[in-house]
């Protein structure tokens, strides 16, 4: 549950190919199914790559993240948005530095999302259960919690396919992974090189990051959601409203209070 530090400054550059539009589409399809919200919490919002387009669409969004650096970048992106001219007809974002295991707002909200495998960063069962309880308490009756996770097979695939390398002109990285098969917990080691300037001799700043994720069995996740109080839980896979199977790379859950 560590906060990103220097990584925040290059996060958007490294994540630019992530399927943000697919997450947004999936959320809208689920909201068509469970009820269109007005207020939405983006739990583990990072730099706001989902929170900002949701607010532009008219939702009242609360972006919650543990990292002050991530939130600062998200706030700057929102403040500098070219949507300023139509801001009066758009929604709004309130940025909050909170732990996803104990987050709270003065009032309950209609929906909570937590995408981009945020739950996998909770590496103890107690942490996951705490996050589910906090989310249940933060939702209005009938509110829906949408989130995705990497299943065990995806972490195994990362371990099998590593190392990963990126070598662009302005940024590069070497990414290796170590898997603890018993805990189904993977430790990602990233050595990142960022070009300091396009002018003059090439000079790169180097820094290192370690990120740890743990995968949980789908049955345990459903049981943990039920223990938190959620009465209706459905699971899907790979950005579609279709049941998961043994080949699914990313699992989605919809839990209704």
N, C-alpha and C positions, 0 to 999 in steps of 0.2 A: 504494500500500500504506500510505497514511497512516492514522493512528488518528483516529477521530472524537473531537472534543473537546466543545464546548458542545452540539453536535448530539445527543449522548447523552442529554441531559436531556429532550429532546422527542421522541426517536426512537419510543418506544412510542405516543405520541399520534399521530404522523404515519403510523405503520405499522399502526394498529389495523384497517384494512380489508384487510390483506394476507391471502392464503389459507393461513394456517398449518395449518388443518385438512386442506387438500388435500395439503400437503407431508407431513404425518404419515400420512395415508392412503396416499399413494404409497409412502412408505418401507415401511410395513407390507406392502403388496402385493408389493413387491420382496423383502422378507425372507421372505415366504411362498414366493417363487420360488427364492431363493438360499440360504436358511438363516436361522433366527431367531437373532439375536445376543444375547449377554448384556452385552457391553461395547461402547459406542458413543462415538465422537468426533464432536462437532458442531463442525466446522471453520468459523470465522467465525461464532461463536454469537451475537454481538451481546448483547442483554439477556436471552437465554435463552428466547425465545418458543417455540422447539422443544425445547431441552434440558430445560426444566422439565416439560412434559407427558410427555416420554419417561421422565424419572426417576420421575414419579408413577406411570407404568405398570409400574415395576419394573426398568428398565434401569439399568445402571451407566454414567453419562454423564460424559464429559470435555468441558467447554465451553472451547474455545480461541478466543481473539480477540486482536488486536493492541492494542485499546483498553482501557486500565485503567478508564476511565470506564464503558464499556459493561459490563465484567465486574462492576464495583461495583454497578451497578443490577441486573444479573442475580442477583448474590449476595443482595442485599437482597430481591428478589422471592421468591427461594427460601426465605430465612430467615423471611419474613413470610407464607409460604404457608398458607392455611387447611387444607392437608393435614397440618399438624403432627400431628394426632391419629392419623393412620394412617401416619406417616413410617416406623415400624418395619417395615411391610410393603412400603414403596415402595423405589425404588432410591435412588441418591445421585448427587450432582454434585460434581465437582472442577473448580474454575474456574482456568484457566491463561492467563497472558498470554504468548503466543508468536506468532511470525510463521508464517503458514500455509505459507510456502515452506520452512521449516526446522523445523517442529514435531517433537517427539519425546516419548515417554513411556518409563518404565522397562520396561514390558511391552507387547507387541503386543496389539491389540484385534480384535474380531470384525467391526466395521463402522465406516465413516466416512461421514458425510453432510456436504454443503456446499451448502445451498440458498440461495434468495433471491439468485441470480446473483452469489455471492461471487467466483467464478472470473473474471467479467468485470472485477473491480477489479484484476486482475493485468494490467498494461498492456504487458508485454513477454513475448514467447514464452519467454524464458529463465525468467521468474518462474513461468509456468504449468508448465513442465517440472519446475522445482524442486519445486513443490507436489505434482505427481504422483509424483515420486520419493520425497519425504518420506512421502507417504501410502502408497505401496507398501511402504516399509520399516516403517511403523507398523502394518500389517495382518498378522494371522495368515494362514498359507496357507489359501486358501479364503474369506478375508474379502472383503467387497464394499464398494466405494466408490461412493456415489450422489451425484450433483451435477447441478445445472441451470445453464444459461447462456442469455443472450439471443443469438439468432442475429443476423447482420448486418441482416436486414430489420426487426427490432424496434427497433434503434438508429436506423435510417432513419425509422421511423414516429415515434419520439420527436421527431426533428428536424423532421419535417413538421408535427406536431401542436402543437408548443410555440408560445407559452408556456402554462404551466399555472398556475392560480391557485386557492388555497384561502382562504376568508374565513369562518372560524367565530368565535364570540364570544371564545374564549380563545386562539386561535392563527390565524395567517394566513401565507401565503407567496406569493411570486412565483418561478416556476421557469422559467428559460430554458435552452436547450441549443444548443451549437455542435458540429456534426459534421465531423470530418476524414474525408472519404470514402475517401481513399487508405489510411489506416490502419484505417478503420472504428472510429474512436475518438471518443467523445462526451464533451463537458465540460458538466456540469450546474452551473448557477449558481443557488443558492437564497438568497433574502433572506427571512428568517423573522422574524415578529413574535409575541412571546409576551406575553399579558396578565399583568401583574404581580400584580393583586389584583382580586377581585370587588367589593371595597368601595371606595367613594369614586370619584373621577374615574378614567376609564379611562387607564391608562398601559401602554405596550407596550415591552418590551425588544426591540431589533433586533440580529440578528447575521447574518452571511453565511457560506455554506459553498460550497465547490467540490468536486464529486465527478467523477471521471473513470472511464469504463468503456471497454473495448475488446472487440469481438466477433471471434471466430475461426471459420474455416470448420469445419464438422463433420468433414470428412475429416482436417484437420490435428489436431483434438482426438483422434480415434481413433488416429492415427499416434503422437501424443505419449504417449498412454496405453500403447501397445504398446512404445514406446521405454523407458518407465519400468519395464516388466516385466509388465504386466497381460496375461494370456493370453486372457481372454474379455471382450469389450466389446460391449454392446448399447446401442442408442439408442432413445429414446421421445420423446413430445411431449405437452405441455400436460396434465400430470398423469395421463396414461393410459398403460397398457402397450400402446401402439399406435405403429407406425412413424411417424416425422416425415415431413412433406411440405413443399412450398414455402409453405404457408399457416401453418405452425407458428409460434407466437409465443414459445414457451419450449421449449428442448430439454433432455432429461434423458439422462444417461448412467449406466450401471451397469457397473462394471469389477471383475472378479473376479481376485484374486491366485491 
